[in-house]
Amino acid sequence: MKNVFYLVAIFSVFSLYGQAQDRPLSLKLNNGMVVNPGDVFVIGDTNTHHTFSYLNVGKPNLIIKKGGIYHPKSLVGQEVIVADIQSSSKGDLIVLKRADGNLFLGANKLAYIRDLEKALASGELLVKQSS
């Protein structure tokens, strides 16, 4: 009887843990725009000093260690796809991957944006116009 009780207790803990891991499938911005995984954006121009303020493609020293070339201007005009939207206590994290399947700056598969609204407002990320 004890074994059955322990088995039920363990099963219920894992089932509750699995339900707690649900992530939002979409993100609604203040301007009314809804962002879903699979949406396509275009990387815009960097703001200052040849770096992105809101788009995190990796630290320059780590990109160089991985054999990449840190030249953020080479990403301008590249299409990116929203791979995932993660929610945490610090806010929402938008995970991006390149639409052509290549690596960001020759080193990283994914890039991240912590504040999508500011990235769109600054022009670092642009909404792709459907044709």
Residue pairs with C-beta under 8 A, 6 or more apart in sequence:
23 84
23 85
23 86
23 87
24 85
24 87
24 92
25 36
25 37
25 85
26 34
26 35
26 36
26 85
27 34
27 35
27 36
27 85
27 92
27 94
27 116
28 34
28 35
29 35
29 116
29 117
29 120
30 117
31 117
33 127
35 82
35 85
35 94
35 116
36 82
36 85
37 82
37 83
37 84
37 85
38 81
38 82
39 81
39 82
40 79
40 80
40 81
40 82
40 99
40 128
41 79
41 80
41 81
41 82
41 96
41 125
41 126
41 127
41 128
42 77
42 78
42 79
42 80
42 125
42 126
42 127
42 128
43 55
43 75
43 76
43 77
43 78
43 79
43 80
43 124
43 125
43 126
44 76
44 122
44 123
44 124
44 125
44 126
45 73
45 76
45 123
45 124
46 52
46 72
46 73
46 76
46 124
47 53
47 122
47 123
47 124
50 71
50 72
50 73
51 72
52 72
52 124
53 118
53 119
53 122
53 124
54 113
54 114
54 115
54 116
54 118
54 119
54 122
54 124
54 125
55 96
55 111
55 112
55 113
55 119
55 124
55 125
56 111
56 112
56 113
56 114
57 63
57 72
57 75
57 104
57 105
57 108
57 111
58 104
58 105
58 107
58 108
58 111
60 70
62 107
63 69
63 70
63 105
63 106
63 107
63 108
64 70
66 106
66 107
66 108
67 106
67 107
68 103
68 105
68 106
68 107
68 108
69 105
69 106
70 105
71 105
72 105
74 105
75 104
75 105
78 98
78 99
78 100
79 98
79 99
79 100
79 128
80 96
80 97
80 98
80 99
80 111
80 125
81 96
81 97
81 98
81 99
82 94
82 95
82 96
83 95
83 96
83 97
83 110
84 94
84 95
85 92
85 93
85 94
85 95
86 92
86 93
86 95
87 93
90 114
91 114
91 115
92 114
92 116
93 112
93 113
93 114
94 112
94 113
94 114
94 116
95 110
95 111
95 112
96 110
96 111
96 112
96 113
97 109
97 110
97 111
98 104
103 109
104 110
104 111
113 119
113 125
116 125
119 125
120 126
120 127
